[in-house]
């Protein structure tokens, strides 16, 4: 993740076509270079007028939105959330993927959901349940358990005291060029490119904060 203002668009850690055939090259390029860049530009523009917040990290801004001036709370939530959510989404993709889940996260998934197939079914149902635009997440909740949640638009789990492990972007721009309106097909393809090594690292990090 970026440190603090002035935020910039971190290059993808893989080529735009690296997720083929599951996510097409054009979608990846537009998603990263256009959609994410717009959130970064808007976030920087908002913060440029409030120098007292330029040293705050992205996470600090998102967790403390109620303490920000009211006239920028929505802009920070929407644009800061857009930056966090997209960078997190891109960071957890790999092709070929490390499958099935490994390490501590594999143990936790089996304990919480019974097995990986049951987790997949529950996660897909959550992602399909998002009305309009948003995300489905695998998080560690406030009591240290795995939980699947959804967020609308560019909301994040951070203000809820949750530690994010994995997310899927179900805004239509994430899949429409390849899958049109068939969100379920996109979700099925996304399961093939989860970077479980990174997710496992995220999980371990949640308990070392």
mmCIF file of the C-alpha atoms, coordinates in Angstrom:
data_MODEL
# 
_entry.id   MODEL 
# 
loop_
_atom_site.group_PDB 
_atom_site.id 
_atom_site.type_symbol 
_atom_site.label_atom_id 
_atom_site.label_alt_id 
_atom_site.label_comp_id 
_atom_site.label_asym_id 
_atom_site.label_entity_id 
_atom_site.label_seq_id 
_atom_site.pdbx_PDB_ins_code 
_atom_site.Cartn_x 
_atom_site.Cartn_y 
_atom_site.Cartn_z 
_atom_site.occupancy 
_atom_site.B_iso_or_equiv 
_atom_site.pdbx_formal_charge 
_atom_site.auth_seq_id 
_atom_site.auth_comp_id 
_atom_site.auth_asym_id 
_atom_site.auth_atom_id 
_atom_site.pdbx_PDB_model_num 
ATOM 1   C CA . UNK A 1 1   ? 0.000   0.000   0.000   1.00 0.00 ? 1   UNK A CA 1 
ATOM 2   C CA . UNK A 1 2   ? 1.003   3.629   -0.428  1.00 0.00 ? 2   UNK A CA 1 
ATOM 3   C CA . UNK A 1 3   ? 2.409   5.421   2.594   1.00 0.00 ? 3   UNK A CA 1 
ATOM 4   C CA . UNK A 1 4   ? 0.681   8.782   2.648   1.00 0.00 ? 4   UNK A CA 1 
ATOM 5   C CA . UNK A 1 5   ? -0.015  11.828  0.478   1.00 0.00 ? 5   UNK A CA 1 
ATOM 6   C CA . UNK A 1 6   ? 0.894   12.255  -2.295  1.00 0.00 ? 6   UNK A CA 1 
ATOM 7   C CA . UNK A 1 7   ? -0.545  8.883   -3.293  1.00 0.00 ? 7   UNK A CA 1 
ATOM 8   C CA . UNK A 1 8   ? 0.508   7.237   -6.541  1.00 0.00 ? 8   UNK A CA 1 
ATOM 9   C CA . UNK A 1 9   ? -0.574  4.317   -8.663  1.00 0.00 ? 9   UNK A CA 1 
ATOM 10  C CA . UNK A 1 10  ? 1.581   1.335   -7.733  1.00 0.00 ? 10  UNK A CA 1 
ATOM 11  C CA . UNK A 1 11  ? 2.441   -0.689  -10.866 1.00 0.00 ? 11  UNK A CA 1 
ATOM 12  C CA . UNK A 1 12  ? 0.926   -4.129  -11.063 1.00 0.00 ? 12  UNK A CA 1 
ATOM 13  C CA . UNK A 1 13  ? 3.377   -6.832  -9.929  1.00 0.00 ? 13  UNK A CA 1 
ATOM 14  C CA . UNK A 1 14  ? 2.648   -8.750  -13.146 1.00 0.00 ? 14  UNK A CA 1 
ATOM 15  C CA . UNK A 1 15  ? 1.912   -7.973  -16.823 1.00 0.00 ? 15  UNK A CA 1 
ATOM 16  C CA . UNK A 1 16  ? -1.584  -6.843  -17.791 1.00 0.00 ? 16  UNK A CA 1 
ATOM 17  C CA . UNK A 1 17  ? -2.181  -10.156 -19.557 1.00 0.00 ? 17  UNK A CA 1 
ATOM 18  C CA . UNK A 1 18  ? -0.913  -12.304 -16.673 1.00 0.00 ? 18  UNK A CA 1 
ATOM 19  C CA . UNK A 1 19  ? -4.398  -13.330 -15.539 1.00 0.00 ? 19  UNK A CA 1 
ATOM 20  C CA . UNK A 1 20  ? -5.483  -14.622 -18.954 1.00 0.00 ? 20  UNK A CA 1 
ATOM 21  C CA . UNK A 1 21  ? -7.723  -16.439 -19.636 1.00 0.00 ? 21  UNK A CA 1 
ATOM 22  C CA . UNK A 1 22  ? -9.514  -15.675 -16.359 1.00 0.00 ? 22  UNK A CA 1 
ATOM 23  C CA . UNK A 1 23  ? -9.311  -11.882 -16.540 1.00 0.00 ? 23  UNK A CA 1 
ATOM 24  C CA . UNK A 1 24  ? -8.604  -10.347 -19.929 1.00 0.00 ? 24  UNK A CA 1 
ATOM 25  C CA . UNK A 1 25  ? -5.734  -7.954  -20.594 1.00 0.00 ? 25  UNK A CA 1 
ATOM 26  C CA . UNK A 1 26  ? -7.936  -5.007  -21.602 1.00 0.00 ? 26  UNK A CA 1 
ATOM 27  C CA . UNK A 1 27  ? -9.960  -5.227  -18.406 1.00 0.00 ? 27  UNK A CA 1 
ATOM 28  C CA . UNK A 1 28  ? -6.826  -5.322  -16.266 1.00 0.00 ? 28  UNK A CA 1 
ATOM 29  C CA . UNK A 1 29  ? -5.355  -2.301  -18.012 1.00 0.00 ? 29  UNK A CA 1 
ATOM 30  C CA . UNK A 1 30  ? -8.524  -0.222  -17.812 1.00 0.00 ? 30  UNK A CA 1 
ATOM 31  C CA . UNK A 1 31  ? -9.194  -1.323  -14.242 1.00 0.00 ? 31  UNK A CA 1 
ATOM 32  C CA . UNK A 1 32  ? -5.714  -0.395  -13.020 1.00 0.00 ? 32  UNK A CA 1 
ATOM 33  C CA . UNK A 1 33  ? -4.735  2.534   -15.244 1.00 0.00 ? 33  UNK A CA 1 
ATOM 34  C CA . UNK A 1 34  ? -8.119  4.282   -15.514 1.00 0.00 ? 34  UNK A CA 1 
ATOM 35  C CA . UNK A 1 35  ? -10.466 3.333   -12.668 1.00 0.00 ? 35  UNK A CA 1 
ATOM 36  C CA . UNK A 1 36  ? -7.863  3.107   -9.909  1.00 0.00 ? 36  UNK A CA 1 
ATOM 37  C CA . UNK A 1 37  ? -6.006  6.159   -11.215 1.00 0.00 ? 37  UNK A CA 1 
ATOM 38  C CA . UNK A 1 38  ? -9.194  8.225   -11.027 1.00 0.00 ? 38  UNK A CA 1 
ATOM 39  C CA . UNK A 1 39  ? -9.617  7.362   -7.332  1.00 0.00 ? 39  UNK A CA 1 
ATOM 40  C CA . UNK A 1 40  ? -5.978  8.280   -6.660  1.00 0.00 ? 40  UNK A CA 1 
ATOM 41  C CA . UNK A 1 41  ? -6.302  11.608  -8.468  1.00 0.00 ? 41  UNK A CA 1 
ATOM 42  C CA . UNK A 1 42  ? -9.510  12.478  -6.609  1.00 0.00 ? 42  UNK A CA 1 
ATOM 43  C CA . UNK A 1 43  ? -8.024  11.491  -3.250  1.00 0.00 ? 43  UNK A CA 1 
ATOM 44  C CA . UNK A 1 44  ? -4.930  13.625  -3.824  1.00 0.00 ? 44  UNK A CA 1 
ATOM 45  C CA . UNK A 1 45  ? -7.056  16.552  -4.965  1.00 0.00 ? 45  UNK A CA 1 
ATOM 46  C CA . UNK A 1 46  ? -9.152  16.328  -1.795  1.00 0.00 ? 46  UNK A CA 1 
ATOM 47  C CA . UNK A 1 47  ? -6.133  16.138  0.512   1.00 0.00 ? 47  UNK A CA 1 
ATOM 48  C CA . UNK A 1 48  ? -4.295  18.943  -1.282  1.00 0.00 ? 48  UNK A CA 1 
ATOM 49  C CA . UNK A 1 49  ? -6.654  21.408  0.407   1.00 0.00 ? 49  UNK A CA 1 
ATOM 50  C CA . UNK A 1 50  ? -6.095  19.934  3.895   1.00 0.00 ? 50  UNK A CA 1 
ATOM 51  C CA . UNK A 1 51  ? -2.361  19.883  4.664   1.00 0.00 ? 51  UNK A CA 1 
ATOM 52  C CA . UNK A 1 52  ? -2.997  18.727  8.247   1.00 0.00 ? 52  UNK A CA 1 
ATOM 53  C CA . UNK A 1 53  ? -3.887  15.270  6.909   1.00 0.00 ? 53  UNK A CA 1 
ATOM 54  C CA . UNK A 1 54  ? -1.053  14.846  4.408   1.00 0.00 ? 54  UNK A CA 1 
ATOM 55  C CA . UNK A 1 55  ? 1.004   12.729  6.813   1.00 0.00 ? 55  UNK A CA 1 
ATOM 56  C CA . UNK A 1 56  ? -1.863  10.353  7.559   1.00 0.00 ? 56  UNK A CA 1 
ATOM 57  C CA . UNK A 1 57  ? -1.650  6.912   6.020   1.00 0.00 ? 57  UNK A CA 1 
ATOM 58  C CA . UNK A 1 58  ? -4.471  5.667   3.844   1.00 0.00 ? 58  UNK A CA 1 
ATOM 59  C CA . UNK A 1 59  ? -5.524  3.283   6.601   1.00 0.00 ? 59  UNK A CA 1 
ATOM 60  C CA . UNK A 1 60  ? -5.553  6.088   9.186   1.00 0.00 ? 60  UNK A CA 1 
ATOM 61  C CA . UNK A 1 61  ? -7.750  8.208   6.951   1.00 0.00 ? 61  UNK A CA 1 
ATOM 62  C CA . UNK A 1 62  ? -10.249 5.404   6.384   1.00 0.00 ? 62  UNK A CA 1 
ATOM 63  C CA . UNK A 1 63  ? -10.458 4.339   10.030  1.00 0.00 ? 63  UNK A CA 1 
ATOM 64  C CA . UNK A 1 64  ? -10.900 7.907   11.255  1.00 0.00 ? 64  UNK A CA 1 
ATOM 65  C CA . UNK A 1 65  ? -13.395 9.263   8.738   1.00 0.00 ? 65  UNK A CA 1 
ATOM 66  C CA . UNK A 1 66  ? -15.823 10.503  11.471  1.00 0.00 ? 66  UNK A CA 1 
ATOM 67  C CA . UNK A 1 67  ? -13.073 12.742  12.855  1.00 0.00 ? 67  UNK A CA 1 
ATOM 68  C CA . UNK A 1 68  ? -12.361 14.385  9.482   1.00 0.00 ? 68  UNK A CA 1 
ATOM 69  C CA . UNK A 1 69  ? -14.041 17.648  8.410   1.00 0.00 ? 69  UNK A CA 1 
ATOM 70  C CA . UNK A 1 70  ? -17.574 16.851  7.313   1.00 0.00 ? 70  UNK A CA 1 
ATOM 71  C CA . UNK A 1 71  ? -17.094 18.350  3.871   1.00 0.00 ? 71  UNK A CA 1 
ATOM 72  C CA . UNK A 1 72  ? -14.439 15.746  2.943   1.00 0.00 ? 72  UNK A CA 1 
ATOM 73  C CA . UNK A 1 73  ? -15.730 12.653  4.744   1.00 0.00 ? 73  UNK A CA 1 
ATOM 74  C CA . UNK A 1 74  ? -17.611 11.303  1.730   1.00 0.00 ? 74  UNK A CA 1 
ATOM 75  C CA . UNK A 1 75  ? -14.770 12.081  -0.669  1.00 0.00 ? 75  UNK A CA 1 
ATOM 76  C CA . UNK A 1 76  ? -12.215 10.345  1.548   1.00 0.00 ? 76  UNK A CA 1 
ATOM 77  C CA . UNK A 1 77  ? -14.456 7.332   2.094   1.00 0.00 ? 77  UNK A CA 1 
ATOM 78  C CA . UNK A 1 78  ? -15.239 6.936   -1.609  1.00 0.00 ? 78  UNK A CA 1 
ATOM 79  C CA . UNK A 1 79  ? -11.851 7.760   -3.114  1.00 0.00 ? 79  UNK A CA 1 
ATOM 80  C CA . UNK A 1 80  ? -9.626  6.539   -0.295  1.00 0.00 ? 80  UNK A CA 1 
ATOM 81  C CA . UNK A 1 81  ? -11.683 3.371   -0.174  1.00 0.00 ? 81  UNK A CA 1 
ATOM 82  C CA . UNK A 1 82  ? -11.374 3.037   -3.929  1.00 0.00 ? 82  UNK A CA 1 
ATOM 83  C CA . UNK A 1 83  ? -7.590  3.200   -3.656  1.00 0.00 ? 83  UNK A CA 1 
ATOM 84  C CA . UNK A 1 84  ? -7.365  0.741   -0.767  1.00 0.00 ? 84  UNK A CA 1 
ATOM 85  C CA . UNK A 1 85  ? -9.855  -1.752  -2.192  1.00 0.00 ? 85  UNK A CA 1 
ATOM 86  C CA . UNK A 1 86  ? -8.324  -1.819  -5.660  1.00 0.00 ? 86  UNK A CA 1 
ATOM 87  C CA . UNK A 1 87  ? -4.718  -2.090  -4.511  1.00 0.00 ? 87  UNK A CA 1 
ATOM 88  C CA . UNK A 1 88  ? -5.716  -4.894  -2.150  1.00 0.00 ? 88  UNK A CA 1 
ATOM 89  C CA . UNK A 1 89  ? -7.624  -6.700  -4.911  1.00 0.00 ? 89  UNK A CA 1 
ATOM 90  C CA . UNK A 1 90  ? -4.735  -6.557  -7.380  1.00 0.00 ? 90  UNK A CA 1 
ATOM 91  C CA . UNK A 1 91  ? -2.218  -7.664  -4.740  1.00 0.00 ? 91  UNK A CA 1 
ATOM 92  C CA . UNK A 1 92  ? -4.028  -10.954 -4.148  1.00 0.00 ? 92  UNK A CA 1 
ATOM 93  C CA . UNK A 1 93  ? -4.042  -12.220 -7.740  1.00 0.00 ? 93  UNK A CA 1 
ATOM 94  C CA . UNK A 1 94  ? -1.579  -14.708 -9.234  1.00 0.00 ? 94  UNK A CA 1 
ATOM 95  C CA . UNK A 1 95  ? -1.470  -16.919 -12.302 1.00 0.00 ? 95  UNK A CA 1 
ATOM 96  C CA . UNK A 1 96  ? -0.653  -19.709 -11.891 1.00 0.00 ? 96  UNK A CA 1 
ATOM 97  C CA . UNK A 1 97  ? -2.190  -19.516 -8.458  1.00 0.00 ? 97  UNK A CA 1 
ATOM 98  C CA . UNK A 1 98  ? -0.997  -21.226 -5.330  1.00 0.00 ? 98  UNK A CA 1 
ATOM 99  C CA . UNK A 1 99  ? -3.861  -23.674 -4.931  1.00 0.00 ? 99  UNK A CA 1 
ATOM 100 C CA . UNK A 1 100 ? -5.340  -24.947 -2.698  1.00 0.00 ? 100 UNK A CA 1 
ATOM 101 C CA . UNK A 1 101 ? -4.949  -22.588 0.302   1.00 0.00 ? 101 UNK A CA 1 
ATOM 102 C CA . UNK A 1 102 ? -1.790  -23.199 2.275   1.00 0.00 ? 102 UNK A CA 1 
ATOM 103 C CA . UNK A 1 103 ? -0.468  -22.675 5.756   1.00 0.00 ? 103 UNK A CA 1 
ATOM 104 C CA . UNK A 1 104 ? -2.393  -21.138 8.619   1.00 0.00 ? 104 UNK A CA 1 
ATOM 105 C CA . UNK A 1 105 ? -5.147  -19.777 6.388   1.00 0.00 ? 105 UNK A CA 1 
ATOM 106 C CA . UNK A 1 106 ? -5.884  -23.295 5.106   1.00 0.00 ? 106 UNK A CA 1 
ATOM 107 C CA . UNK A 1 107 ? -6.248  -24.523 8.686   1.00 0.00 ? 107 UNK A CA 1 
ATOM 108 C CA . UNK A 1 108 ? -8.492  -21.584 9.559   1.00 0.00 ? 108 UNK A CA 1 
ATOM 109 C CA . UNK A 1 109 ? -10.724 -22.101 6.502   1.00 0.00 ? 109 UNK A CA 1 
ATOM 110 C CA . UNK A 1 110 ? -11.175 -25.784 7.315   1.00 0.00 ? 110 UNK A CA 1 
ATOM 111 C CA . UNK A 1 111 ? -11.950 -24.954 10.935  1.00 0.00 ? 111 UNK A CA 1 
ATOM 112 C CA . UNK A 1 112 ? -14.417 -22.152 10.181  1.00 0.00 ? 112 UNK A CA 1 
ATOM 113 C CA . UNK A 1 113 ? -16.148 -23.462 7.041   1.00 0.00 ? 113 UNK A CA 1 
ATOM 114 C CA . UNK A 1 114 ? -15.526 -27.216 7.146   1.00 0.00 ? 114 UNK A CA 1 
ATOM 115 C CA . UNK A 1 115 ? -13.546 -27.384 3.907   1.00 0.00 ? 115 UNK A CA 1 
ATOM 116 C CA . UNK A 1 116 ? -12.445 -25.266 0.971   1.00 0.00 ? 116 UNK A CA 1 
ATOM 117 C CA . UNK A 1 117 ? -15.452 -26.180 -1.189  1.00 0.00 ? 117 UNK A CA 1 
ATOM 118 C CA . UNK A 1 118 ? -17.829 -24.968 1.510   1.00 0.00 ? 118 UNK A CA 1 
ATOM 119 C CA . UNK A 1 119 ? -15.854 -21.731 1.771   1.00 0.00 ? 119 UNK A CA 1 
ATOM 120 C CA . UNK A 1 120 ? -16.082 -21.264 -2.004  1.00 0.00 ? 120 UNK A CA 1 
ATOM 121 C CA . UNK A 1 121 ? -19.838 -21.738 -1.962  1.00 0.00 ? 121 UNK A CA 1 
ATOM 122 C CA . UNK A 1 122 ? -20.334 -19.261 0.864   1.00 0.00 ? 122 UNK A CA 1 
ATOM 123 C CA . UNK A 1 123 ? -17.980 -16.701 -0.614  1.00 0.00 ? 123 UNK A CA 1 
ATOM 124 C CA . UNK A 1 124 ? -19.579 -16.926 -4.055  1.00 0.00 ? 124 UNK A CA 1 
ATOM 125 C CA . UNK A 1 125 ? -23.038 -16.494 -2.539  1.00 0.00 ? 125 UNK A CA 1 
ATOM 126 C CA . UNK A 1 126 ? -21.836 -13.388 -0.727  1.00 0.00 ? 126 UNK A CA 1 
ATOM 127 C CA . UNK A 1 127 ? -20.278 -11.925 -3.880  1.00 0.00 ? 127 UNK A CA 1 
ATOM 128 C CA . UNK A 1 128 ? -23.474 -12.576 -5.828  1.00 0.00 ? 128 UNK A CA 1 
ATOM 129 C CA . UNK A 1 129 ? -25.555 -10.958 -3.088  1.00 0.00 ? 129 UNK A CA 1 
ATOM 130 C CA . UNK A 1 130 ? -23.941 -7.538  -3.504  1.00 0.00 ? 130 UNK A CA 1 
ATOM 131 C CA . UNK A 1 131 ? -26.640 -5.310  -4.978  1.00 0.00 ? 131 UNK A CA 1 
ATOM 132 C CA . UNK A 1 132 ? -25.112 -3.019  -7.549  1.00 0.00 ? 132 UNK A CA 1 
ATOM 133 C CA . UNK A 1 133 ? -21.448 -2.293  -6.882  1.00 0.00 ? 133 UNK A CA 1 
ATOM 134 C CA . UNK A 1 134 ? -19.171 -3.394  -4.058  1.00 0.00 ? 134 UNK A CA 1 
ATOM 135 C CA . UNK A 1 135 ? -16.965 -6.168  -2.758  1.00 0.00 ? 135 UNK A CA 1 
ATOM 136 C CA . UNK A 1 136 ? -17.022 -9.488  -0.962  1.00 0.00 ? 136 UNK A CA 1 
ATOM 137 C CA . UNK A 1 137 ? -14.293 -10.024 1.627   1.00 0.00 ? 137 UNK A CA 1 
ATOM 138 C CA . UNK A 1 138 ? -12.652 -12.685 3.709   1.00 0.00 ? 138 UNK A CA 1 
ATOM 139 C CA . UNK A 1 139 ? -11.612 -10.989 6.948   1.00 0.00 ? 139 UNK A CA 1 
ATOM 140 C CA . UNK A 1 140 ? -10.491 -11.707 10.464  1.00 0.00 ? 140 UNK A CA 1 
ATOM 141 C CA . UNK A 1 141 ? -13.157 -10.178 12.663  1.00 0.00 ? 141 UNK A CA 1 
ATOM 142 C CA . UNK A 1 142 ? -12.759 -8.417  15.994  1.00 0.00 ? 142 UNK A CA 1 
ATOM 143 C CA . UNK A 1 143 ? -12.725 -11.707 17.933  1.00 0.00 ? 143 UNK A CA 1 
ATOM 144 C CA . UNK A 1 144 ? -10.093 -13.316 15.710  1.00 0.00 ? 144 UNK A CA 1 
ATOM 145 C CA . UNK A 1 145 ? -12.368 -15.519 13.598  1.00 0.00 ? 145 UNK A CA 1 
ATOM 146 C CA . UNK A 1 146 ? -12.672 -15.771 9.834   1.00 0.00 ? 146 UNK A CA 1 
ATOM 147 C CA . UNK A 1 147 ? -15.756 -14.096 8.448   1.00 0.00 ? 147 UNK A CA 1 
ATOM 148 C CA . UNK A 1 148 ? -17.129 -13.428 4.977   1.00 0.00 ? 148 UNK A CA 1 
ATOM 149 C CA . UNK A 1 149 ? -18.655 -9.971  4.607   1.00 0.00 ? 149 UNK A CA 1 
ATOM 150 C CA . UNK A 1 150 ? -19.746 -7.622  1.844   1.00 0.00 ? 150 UNK A CA 1 
ATOM 151 C CA . UNK A 1 151 ? -19.286 -3.883  1.476   1.00 0.00 ? 151 UNK A CA 1 
ATOM 152 C CA . UNK A 1 152 ? -21.108 -1.479  -0.816  1.00 0.00 ? 152 UNK A CA 1 
ATOM 153 C CA . UNK A 1 153 ? -19.487 0.880   -3.280  1.00 0.00 ? 153 UNK A CA 1 
ATOM 154 C CA . UNK A 1 154 ? -15.974 1.660   -1.952  1.00 0.00 ? 154 UNK A CA 1 
ATOM 155 C CA . UNK A 1 155 ? -16.553 1.047   1.752   1.00 0.00 ? 155 UNK A CA 1 
ATOM 156 C CA . UNK A 1 156 ? -13.830 -0.979  3.483   1.00 0.00 ? 156 UNK A CA 1 
ATOM 157 C CA . UNK A 1 157 ? -13.781 -3.345  6.487   1.00 0.00 ? 157 UNK A CA 1 
ATOM 158 C CA . UNK A 1 158 ? -11.243 -1.144  8.291   1.00 0.00 ? 158 UNK A CA 1 
ATOM 159 C CA . UNK A 1 159 ? -13.672 1.043   10.288  1.00 0.00 ? 159 UNK A CA 1 
ATOM 160 C CA . UNK A 1 160 ? -15.356 -2.160  11.497  1.00 0.00 ? 160 UNK A CA 1 
ATOM 161 C CA . UNK A 1 161 ? -12.163 -3.249  13.268  1.00 0.00 ? 161 UNK A CA 1 
ATOM 162 C CA . UNK A 1 162 ? -11.674 -6.113  10.819  1.00 0.00 ? 162 UNK A CA 1 
ATOM 163 C CA . UNK A 1 163 ? -8.411  -7.277  9.254   1.00 0.00 ? 163 UNK A CA 1 
ATOM 164 C CA . UNK A 1 164 ? -8.854  -7.905  5.498   1.00 0.00 ? 164 UNK A CA 1 
ATOM 165 C CA . UNK A 1 165 ? -7.370  -11.027 3.930   1.00 0.00 ? 165 UNK A CA 1 
ATOM 166 C CA . UNK A 1 166 ? -8.920  -11.239 0.474   1.00 0.00 ? 166 UNK A CA 1 
ATOM 167 C CA . UNK A 1 167 ? -11.462 -9.363  -1.613  1.00 0.00 ? 167 UNK A CA 1 
ATOM 168 C CA . UNK A 1 168 ? -13.215 -9.627  -4.945  1.00 0.00 ? 168 UNK A CA 1 
ATOM 169 C CA . UNK A 1 169 ? -14.287 -6.528  -6.832  1.00 0.00 ? 169 UNK A CA 1 
ATOM 170 C CA . UNK A 1 170 ? -17.813 -7.008  -8.170  1.00 0.00 ? 170 UNK A CA 1 
ATOM 171 C CA . UNK A 1 171 ? -18.203 -3.602  -9.755  1.00 0.00 ? 171 UNK A CA 1 
ATOM 172 C CA . UNK A 1 172 ? -19.184 -4.282  -13.358 1.00 0.00 ? 172 UNK A CA 1 
ATOM 173 C CA . UNK A 1 173 ? -16.000 -2.673  -14.679 1.00 0.00 ? 173 UNK A CA 1 
ATOM 174 C CA . UNK A 1 174 ? -14.062 -5.591  -13.132 1.00 0.00 ? 174 UNK A CA 1 
ATOM 175 C CA . UNK A 1 175 ? -15.651 -8.156  -15.428 1.00 0.00 ? 175 UNK A CA 1 
ATOM 176 C CA . UNK A 1 176 ? -18.063 -6.723  -17.994 1.00 0.00 ? 176 UNK A CA 1 
ATOM 177 C CA . UNK A 1 177 ? -15.775 -6.761  -21.042 1.00 0.00 ? 177 UNK A CA 1 
ATOM 178 C CA . UNK A 1 178 ? -15.251 -10.529 -20.725 1.00 0.00 ? 178 UNK A CA 1 
ATOM 179 C CA . UNK A 1 179 ? -18.294 -11.800 -18.880 1.00 0.00 ? 179 UNK A CA 1 
ATOM 180 C CA . UNK A 1 180 ? -20.904 -9.131  -19.692 1.00 0.00 ? 180 UNK A CA 1 
ATOM 181 C CA . UNK A 1 181 ? -23.564 -9.354  -16.960 1.00 0.00 ? 181 UNK A CA 1 
ATOM 182 C CA . UNK A 1 182 ? -22.600 -12.883 -15.858 1.00 0.00 ? 182 UNK A CA 1 
ATOM 183 C CA . UNK A 1 183 ? -21.072 -12.089 -12.480 1.00 0.00 ? 183 UNK A CA 1 
ATOM 184 C CA . UNK A 1 184 ? -21.178 -15.748 -11.427 1.00 0.00 ? 184 UNK A CA 1 
ATOM 185 C CA . UNK A 1 185 ? -18.857 -16.731 -14.297 1.00 0.00 ? 185 UNK A CA 1 
ATOM 186 C CA . UNK A 1 186 ? -16.404 -14.012 -13.305 1.00 0.00 ? 186 UNK A CA 1 
ATOM 187 C CA . UNK A 1 187 ? -16.403 -15.238 -9.699  1.00 0.00 ? 187 UNK A CA 1 
ATOM 188 C CA . UNK A 1 188 ? -15.741 -18.808 -10.831 1.00 0.00 ? 188 UNK A CA 1 
ATOM 189 C CA . UNK A 1 189 ? -12.790 -17.606 -12.921 1.00 0.00 ? 189 UNK A CA 1 
ATOM 190 C CA . UNK A 1 190 ? -11.468 -15.468 -10.044 1.00 0.00 ? 190 UNK A CA 1 
ATOM 191 C CA . UNK A 1 191 ? -11.200 -18.538 -7.807  1.00 0.00 ? 191 UNK A CA 1 
ATOM 192 C CA . UNK A 1 192 ? -8.524  -19.821 -10.230 1.00 0.00 ? 192 UNK A CA 1 
ATOM 193 C CA . UNK A 1 193 ? -6.206  -16.843 -9.649  1.00 0.00 ? 193 UNK A CA 1 
ATOM 194 C CA . UNK A 1 194 ? -6.231  -16.260 -5.885  1.00 0.00 ? 194 UNK A CA 1 
ATOM 195 C CA . UNK A 1 195 ? -2.725  -15.781 -4.534  1.00 0.00 ? 195 UNK A CA 1 
ATOM 196 C CA . UNK A 1 196 ? -3.113  -17.965 -1.464  1.00 0.00 ? 196 UNK A CA 1 
ATOM 197 C CA . UNK A 1 197 ? 0.507   -17.478 -0.458  1.00 0.00 ? 197 UNK A CA 1 
ATOM 198 C CA . UNK A 1 198 ? -0.189  -13.768 -0.099  1.00 0.00 ? 198 UNK A CA 1 
ATOM 199 C CA . UNK A 1 199 ? -3.521  -14.367 1.630   1.00 0.00 ? 199 UNK A CA 1 
ATOM 200 C CA . UNK A 1 200 ? -1.757  -16.616 4.122   1.00 0.00 ? 200 UNK A CA 1 
ATOM 201 C CA . UNK A 1 201 ? 0.757   -13.851 4.797   1.00 0.00 ? 201 UNK A CA 1 
ATOM 202 C CA . UNK A 1 202 ? -2.129  -11.422 5.315   1.00 0.00 ? 202 UNK A CA 1 
ATOM 203 C CA . UNK A 1 203 ? -3.670  -13.834 7.797   1.00 0.00 ? 203 UNK A CA 1 
ATOM 204 C CA . UNK A 1 204 ? -0.469  -14.262 9.795   1.00 0.00 ? 204 UNK A CA 1 
ATOM 205 C CA . UNK A 1 205 ? 0.039   -10.481 9.791   1.00 0.00 ? 205 UNK A CA 1 
ATOM 206 C CA . UNK A 1 206 ? -3.395  -9.935  11.334  1.00 0.00 ? 206 UNK A CA 1 
ATOM 207 C CA . UNK A 1 207 ? -2.146  -11.562 14.526  1.00 0.00 ? 207 UNK A CA 1 
ATOM 208 C CA . UNK A 1 208 ? 1.184   -9.748  14.650  1.00 0.00 ? 208 UNK A CA 1 
ATOM 209 C CA . UNK A 1 209 ? -0.197  -6.201  14.646  1.00 0.00 ? 209 UNK A CA 1 
# 
